[in-house]
Amino acid sequence: MPNHVHVLLKSIQPLSEVMRWLKTATASRANALLGRAGPFWQREYYDRWMRSEKELLATIAYVEANPVRKGLAACAEEWRWSSAYEAPVVRG
């Protein structure tokens, strides 16, 4: 999505540390590519626990369908920045 990102991860590090690292690294790179400086990300983030494999799979499907719902791609596999693009699976 052009204005936000969804990340599903499993980490042994505290989430706050992972997010701080992720935001710092990606903001530095994005600002360099865009020729700009200053904040890139909002300070906060939204986290959600996946309590079951069913919930995880539903969340992956939701995230992968997001660009299609927004009219950015005809199908999830066409969205270059999606896990569906990198590793499409057959959905029944």
C-alpha positions, 0 to 999 in steps of 0.5 A: 500500500502506498501509505502504510505497511503490514508486517507479520513477524515472529520475534524473540526480541521485544516488539518495541525494539524490533519496530524501532530498528525496522522504522529507523532502517527503512526511514533512513533508506526511504529518505535517502531514495526520496532525497528528503530528511525528517520523520518518515513513519508515524511514532505509533504502530498497531500490533495484534497477536495471532492466537491461532493458525486460522487467525494468522491465515485469515490475516495473511489473506486480508493483507494480501487482498488489501491492494485489490480492494483499493484498486491498485492491482487486479489480483494479489499476486500482481502487487509487487510489494506483497508476499503473494507476489513473491510466493503465490499459493493456490487458494481454494 
